[in-house]
Amino acid sequence: MAQKTQRPVTVVLFGATGDLARRKLLPGLLHLFETGLLPDLQIVGTSLDEHTAETFLAFVHEAIEEFAGDDGDKAAWPEFSRRLHWAPGADGPQGLRKVVEEAEHGHAGERVRLHYLSVPPRAALAVVKTLDEAGLAAGSRIIMEKPFGVDLASAKALNNELHQTFDESQIYRIDHFLGKEAAQNILAFRFANGLFEPIWHRNNIDHVQIDVPEELGLEQRADFYESTGAYRDMVVTHLFQVLAFTAMEPPTSLSPGAINDEKNKVFRSMVPIDPADVVRGQYQGYRDIPGVHPESETETFIALKCYIDNWRWAGVPFYLRTGKRMAEGARIISIAFKEPPRSMFPKNSGVGDHGPDHLTFDLADKAKMSLSFYGKRPGPGMRLDKLSMQFAMGDTTWAGSVLEAYERLIYDAARGDQTLFTSAEGIERLWEVSAPLLESPPVVRPYRQGSWGPNQIHQLVAPYAWRLPFERAWRDRSPQDG
């Protein structure tokens, strides 16, 4: 159960000199400190890099200067810097324990110890062993980065190893997609509005798309990606989690347990992925990257169709797509509603010309929602046009309150709130659902960099069409709207 008031927190950051720590975690911790969300905070950084307390402090200061932004966080640096401590990885478990105890010395009260494993997956169990040997595991919480295994057998083995040291209630498997304000807005939108919940059903919804193309390439991550691929890296850990939020039944409460129960019911209802319903792709030039096998069959793109076999969703296809080096970066969920009978409208009225009505969630950092529908064009006759109502987080007075995804998740873990984290049961079920695809993956098809993926994606989604690229751009708020 989440804590009602925030206790003092010690964050032990493994991989403290890595790229994720530099870009997201250290600036995020400064923001949580500066805003008063984590006012009593101590941070112990550790990694295998050779640093002293002074050089680590300089490293963090450089990261803050580059990535903390201009929203006032940097003013807190002098006080924040006094809360930073360095534990050389070479000093082993006892060296780590000594620095943690020094960091906490003189700070009265019961503390939350939060261990953040910003390390490669192959190093995770070694860190767990270090925590165990240092006597820092009992009563603490541990945040783990994806991937959580690469198939069902490895996920079960990983969970079994973790459970030797940590109880499931102590483990927080992070998914930064769900840390985004827009992803949580799906819950509010569905369950707080009598307008939408009754129509969130196979009787009214034709199909659903979850689409996360990325412009980034893999030049810096090829070694990791060769053993992973787009499906393991993105679909199991991110897109299926977003699917669960979109498809779940109303929870009995907003407690973490109730929400996770409903997410796991969605996973249990998923039909195993049919390889015939999957398109795998690889962008041209990927094999030229150092560290990539010249005949690599690793997919940098994947699109698939899946089904949830329960009363609410039986027969409704869910289309998921993600890939690297695509035409643009986006993160959308699009709900396509069934088209009504239109016999009453004259020929050439325009009804149906622009496809079904859509409700679209943009999960990018500047969250937006759009509802498209047909309306009559002013003037004589019955001519219909596609119209839309749009909401943007930036239009509100509380846009400045948005926490960056990693900030939100660290804050939730510090409070003991597991709502936005993945359970062992959930992740093992998703690998179970994935087994047919992992055993018999379809051929990898080449696609041009800057495209929307291999041509076969259009057959996959037919008779529908992909929502991205949008025919109509999001509206920008004009100055006179203010």
GITAGI-V515168 format. One line per field, one symbol per residue. ss: DSSP state (H for helix, E for strand, L for the rest). phi: phi as a letter, one per 40 degrees, with the letter a starting at -180 (. if undefined). psi: psi as a letter, one per 20 degrees, with the letter a starting at -180 (. if undefined). A space follows every 10 residues. Layout:
ss->???
phi->???
psi->???
This chain:
ss->LLLLLLLLEE EEEELLLLHH HHHHHHHHHH HHHHLLLLLL EEEEEELLLL LLHHHHHHHH HHHHHHHLLL LLHHHHHHHH HLLEEELLHH HHHHHHHHHH HHHHLLLLLL LEEEEEELLL HHHHHHHHHH HHHLLLLLLL EEEELLLLLL LHHHHHHHHH HHHHHLLHHH EEELLLLLLL HHHHHHHHHH HLLHHHHLLL LLLLEEEEEE EEELLLLLLL LHHHHHLLHH HHHHHHHHHH HHHHHHHLLL LLLLLHHHHH HHHHHHHHHE LLLLHHHEEE EEELLHHHLL LLLLLLLLLL EEEEEELELL LLLLLLEEEE EEELLELLLL LEEEEEELLL LLLLLLLLLL LLLLLLLEEE EELLLLLEEE EEEEEELLLL LLLEEEEEEE EEHHHLLLHH HLLLHHHHHH HHHHHLLLLL LELHHHHHHH HHHHHHHHHL LLLEEEELLL ELLLLHHHHH HLLLLLLLLL LLLLLLLLHH HL
phi->.cccbccdbb bcbcgcbccc cccbcccccc cccccgcbcb bbbbcaaccc bbdcccdccc ccccccbcgb bgccccddcc ccbcbbbddc cgdccccdcc cccccgbcgc bcbbcbccbd dccccccdcd ccccgbcdgc bbbbcccbgb accccccccc cdccbbcdcc cbccbccccc dccccdcccc ccbccbdccc adcbbcabbb bbcbcccbdc bcdccdcbgc cccbcccbcc ccdcccbccd ccaccdcccc dccccccccc cdccdcbbbb bacchccccd gcccbdbccb aababbbbcb ccbdgccbbb aaacfccaca abbbbccccc cbccccdgch cgcbgccbbb bcccdccaba bbacaccdhc gbbbbcbabb bbdccccbcc ccccdccccc cccccgbcdc bccccccccc ccccddcccb ccccbcaccg bbhccccccc cdccbccccc cbccccccdc cc
psi->qqphqorqpo poopkijrgg gghggghghg ghghijhmhn pppoqqriqo qrhghgghgg gggghhiiak kihhhigghg hijpqpophi iaghgggghg hhhipiorrp qppooonmrq hiighhgggg hghikjgpja qpppqrqmri agghgggggg ggihhpqhii pooqoigiiq ghghhggggg iioihhghjm qhhhpgrppo omqqhqakhi jggghhjfrh ghhggghfhh ghgghhiqrp qhrjqggggh ghghhghhip pqpphikppq rpqpihiipp ippikpjppj qpprprqomr hhjpiopppp pqrqlrhrpr nqppopqqpr qkhiprqjhi pihkarqqpp pojrhnqqqp oqrqrppqaq rnpqqprqpq pphiirijhi ipqqghgghg gghhikojgj rprggghhhh hghighghhm qrqppqqqpj ajrqhihhhg iqjaqphpqq hpqqpqpqhi i.
